[in-house]
């Protein structure tokens, strides 16, 4: 276990509001132009079910320019397209050294072709992450890797009749994708960020032992004190 040195990410949208020691916050998800009021969308759409948290948020946000202004240098900026070719315009705005996460898999927004994503990876970004769906196929992973991505986040929320589903339900999907990458792409140095249902140190250890390098915590931050304790425990085990 000491061989691991995981970064713990505070997943968007929680990363917009939370910062704590020993974590990296993900801000967003931002689109090229504003998309409604995030705060009220959160209040209206989040629901808890026995399967986990569901939401129909889509991508409400104040727009990329404001998102960049409110982020710090060490944050990761999560971005997504609403219309085709917007990634090209966003690439003109985002500094080349800014860490980014391309949200390629929001179940509450329309699917668009992954055009021009090869423009994002470069040597100056500490993080250049592709956030994938729990239903990602081997062919989709191959495409993203061939576009230059070496940091993959598994996974986004699961499509559900009530919106996007997060929580423990995602664990088998995430493990499947970790194993797929470690088996089919073992000749390529890929960093895997594992998320979905992380609420205990056992969850973190299981993902790392499956082959993940880093951990993303999302809906667990509805209990911020518990998550801060978990982050500190993780830091103590792996870096202390």
C-alpha positions as CSV (number, residue, x, y, z in Angstrom):
1,X,0.0,0.0,0.0
2,X,2.9,2.4,0.6
3,X,3.8,2.2,-3.1
4,X,0.7,4.2,-3.9
5,X,0.8,8.0,-3.8
6,X,-2.8,9.0,-4.7
7,X,-4.1,12.5,-5.4
8,X,-7.6,13.0,-4.0
9,X,-9.8,15.1,-6.2
10,X,-12.9,16.9,-5.0
11,X,-15.1,16.3,-8.0
12,X,-17.2,19.0,-9.7
13,X,-19.6,20.5,-8.8
14,X,-18.4,20.1,-5.1
15,X,-15.0,21.4,-6.1
16,X,-16.6,24.8,-6.8
17,X,-17.4,25.3,-3.2
18,X,-14.9,23.2,-1.2
19,X,-11.2,23.3,-0.6
20,X,-9.4,21.2,2.0
21,X,-5.8,20.2,2.7
22,X,-4.4,17.3,0.7
23,X,-6.9,17.5,-2.1
24,X,-7.2,19.0,-5.6
25,X,-10.5,20.7,-6.4
26,X,-12.2,20.3,-9.8
27,X,-14.1,23.4,-10.8
28,X,-17.0,23.3,-13.2
29,X,-18.3,21.9,-15.3
30,X,-18.0,25.0,-17.4
31,X,-19.3,25.6,-20.9
32,X,-18.3,28.3,-23.4
33,X,-21.3,30.4,-22.5
34,X,-23.4,30.7,-19.3
35,X,-26.1,28.0,-18.8
36,X,-28.5,29.1,-16.1
37,X,-28.2,29.3,-12.3
38,X,-26.2,26.5,-10.7
39,X,-27.2,27.0,-7.1
40,X,-31.0,26.8,-7.8
41,X,-30.5,23.9,-10.2
42,X,-28.7,22.0,-7.5
43,X,-31.5,22.6,-5.0
44,X,-34.2,21.6,-7.4
45,X,-32.8,18.5,-9.1
46,X,-30.8,16.5,-6.5
47,X,-32.7,13.5,-5.1
48,X,-31.6,10.6,-2.9
49,X,-32.8,7.1,-3.8
50,X,-31.9,3.7,-2.4
51,X,-29.6,3.3,-5.4
52,X,-27.7,6.6,-4.7
53,X,-27.9,10.3,-5.5
54,X,-29.6,11.3,-8.7
55,X,-29.6,14.7,-10.5
56,X,-30.9,16.3,-13.6
57,X,-28.5,19.1,-13.5
58,X,-27.3,19.2,-17.1
59,X,-24.6,21.8,-17.1
60,X,-25.8,24.9,-15.3
61,X,-22.8,27.2,-14.9
62,X,-21.7,30.9,-15.2
63,X,-19.6,30.3,-18.3
64,X,-15.9,29.6,-18.9
65,X,-14.5,33.1,-18.5
66,X,-16.1,33.6,-15.0
67,X,-15.1,30.0,-14.1
68,X,-11.5,30.7,-14.8
69,X,-11.6,33.9,-12.9
70,X,-12.9,32.2,-9.8
71,X,-10.4,29.3,-9.9
72,X,-7.0,29.1,-8.3
73,X,-3.8,28.1,-10.0
74,X,-3.8,24.6,-8.6
75,X,-7.4,23.8,-9.5
76,X,-8.6,21.6,-12.3
77,X,-11.1,23.2,-14.7
78,X,-13.8,20.9,-15.9
79,X,-15.2,21.8,-19.4
80,X,-17.8,20.4,-21.8
81,X,-19.4,21.3,-25.1
82,X,-23.0,22.3,-25.5
83,X,-22.6,22.7,-29.2
84,X,-20.2,21.1,-31.6
85,X,-16.8,22.7,-32.1
86,X,-17.0,24.7,-28.9
87,X,-13.8,23.0,-27.6
88,X,-11.9,24.9,-30.3
89,X,-13.2,28.2,-28.9
90,X,-12.5,27.2,-25.3
91,X,-8.9,26.3,-26.2
92,X,-8.3,29.9,-27.3
93,X,-9.4,31.1,-23.8
94,X,-7.8,28.6,-21.4
95,X,-4.1,29.1,-20.7
96,X,-1.9,26.3,-22.0
97,X,-0.6,25.5,-18.5
98,X,-4.1,25.3,-16.9
99,X,-5.1,21.8,-15.7
100,X,-8.3,20.6,-17.3
101,X,-10.8,17.8,-17.3
102,X,-12.8,17.2,-20.4
103,X,-16.3,16.1,-19.4
104,X,-17.1,13.7,-22.3
105,X,-19.9,11.9,-20.6
106,X,-22.6,14.0,-18.8
107,X,-25.8,11.9,-19.1
108,X,-28.0,15.0,-18.8
109,X,-26.6,16.7,-21.9
110,X,-26.7,15.8,-25.6
111,X,-24.0,13.6,-27.0
112,X,-21.6,15.4,-29.3
113,X,-18.7,13.9,-31.4
114,X,-15.3,14.2,-29.6
115,X,-13.9,16.6,-32.2
116,X,-10.6,18.4,-31.7
117,X,-9.8,16.9,-28.3
118,X,-6.3,16.2,-29.4
119,X,-5.5,19.9,-29.0
120,X,-5.7,19.7,-25.1
121,X,-2.8,17.4,-24.0
122,X,0.5,19.2,-23.7
123,X,3.6,19.1,-21.6
124,X,2.6,22.2,-19.6
125,X,-0.6,20.8,-18.0
126,X,-0.2,18.9,-14.8
127,X,-3.6,17.4,-15.3
128,X,-5.2,16.8,-18.7
129,X,-8.0,14.4,-17.9
130,X,-10.8,12.7,-19.9
131,X,-13.8,12.0,-17.7
132,X,-15.6,9.0,-19.1
133,X,-19.0,7.4,-18.8
134,X,-19.4,4.2,-16.7
135,X,-20.7,2.6,-20.0
136,X,-17.5,3.5,-21.9
137,X,-16.4,1.0,-24.5
138,X,-12.9,-0.3,-25.3
139,X,-13.2,1.5,-28.7
140,X,-13.9,4.9,-26.9
141,X,-10.9,4.4,-24.6
142,X,-8.7,3.6,-27.6
143,X,-9.9,6.8,-29.4
144,X,-9.2,9.0,-26.4
145,X,-5.8,7.5,-25.8
146,X,-4.9,7.9,-29.5
147,X,-5.8,11.6,-29.1
148,X,-3.0,11.9,-26.6
149,X,-4.8,11.6,-23.2
150,X,-2.9,9.7,-20.5
151,X,-5.2,10.5,-17.6
152,X,-8.6,8.9,-17.5
153,X,-11.3,9.5,-14.9
154,X,-13.8,6.6,-14.4
155,X,-16.4,7.5,-14.1
156,X,-19.2,10.1,-14.5
157,X,-22.7,9.4,-13.4
158,X,-24.7,6.5,-14.7
159,X,-27.7,7.3,-17.0
160,X,-30.9,6.7,-15.0
161,X,-34.6,7.4,-15.5
162,X,-34.3,10.1,-12.8
163,X,-31.2,11.7,-14.3
164,X,-27.5,10.9,-13.6
165,X,-27.0,8.3,-10.8
166,X,-23.9,8.5,-8.5
167,X,-22.8,6.6,-5.4
168,X,-22.0,2.9,-4.7
169,X,-23.9,1.8,-7.8
170,X,-20.9,3.0,-9.8
171,X,-18.3,0.8,-8.1
172,X,-18.6,-2.3,-10.4
173,X,-18.6,-0.1,-13.5
174,X,-15.5,1.7,-12.4
175,X,-13.7,-1.5,-11.5
176,X,-14.5,-3.0,-14.9
177,X,-13.0,0.0,-16.7
178,X,-9.9,0.0,-14.5
179,X,-9.4,-3.7,-15.3
180,X,-10.0,-3.0,-19.0
181,X,-7.3,-0.4,-19.2
182,X,-4.8,-2.4,-17.2
183,X,-5.4,-5.4,-19.5
184,X,-5.9,-4.0,-22.9
185,X,-3.7,-0.9,-22.7
186,X,-1.0,-2.2,-20.3
187,X,1.8,-1.1,-22.7
188,X,0.8,2.6,-22.3
189,X,1.4,4.6,-19.2
190,X,-2.1,5.7,-18.3
191,X,-3.0,7.3,-14.9
192,X,-6.5,6.3,-13.8
193,X,-8.6,8.4,-11.5
194,X,-11.3,6.2,-9.9
195,X,-14.5,7.6,-8.6
196,X,-18.0,6.5,-7.6
197,X,-19.2,5.5,-4.2
198,X,-16.0,6.5,-2.2
199,X,-17.0,7.0,1.4
200,X,-14.4,4.9,3.4
201,X,-10.7,4.1,3.4
202,X,-11.7,0.6,2.3
203,X,-13.3,2.0,-0.9
204,X,-10.1,3.9,-1.6
205,X,-7.9,0.8,-1.0
206,X,-10.1,-1.3,-3.2
207,X,-9.8,1.1,-6.2
208,X,-6.0,1.4,-5.7
209,X,-5.6,-2.3,-5.5
210,X,-7.6,-2.7,-8.7
211,X,-5.1,-0.5,-10.5
212,X,-6.2,3.1,-10.0
213,X,-3.6,5.7,-9.3
214,X,-5.8,8.5,-7.9
215,X,-9.2,8.9,-6.3
216,X,-12.2,11.3,-7.0
217,X,-14.8,11.9,-4.3
218,X,-18.1,13.4,-5.4
219,X,-21.4,12.9,-3.5
220,X,-19.5,11.8,-0.4
221,X,-19.0,15.6,0.1
222,X,-22.6,15.9,1.2
223,X,-21.0,14.9,4.5
224,X,-17.9,17.2,4.5
225,X,-16.6,16.5,8.0
226,X,-16.6,12.8,7.3
227,X,-14.8,13.3,4.0
228,X,-12.2,15.6,5.5
229,X,-11.4,12.9,8.0
230,X,-11.2,10.4,5.2
231,X,-8.8,12.6,3.3
232,X,-6.6,13.1,6.3
233,X,-6.6,9.3,7.0
234,X,-5.6,8.6,3.3
235,X,-2.8,11.1,3.5
236,X,-1.5,9.6,6.7
237,X,-1.5,6.1,5.2
238,X,0.1,6.8,1.9
239,X,2.2,9.9,2.5
240,X,2.6,10.3,6.2
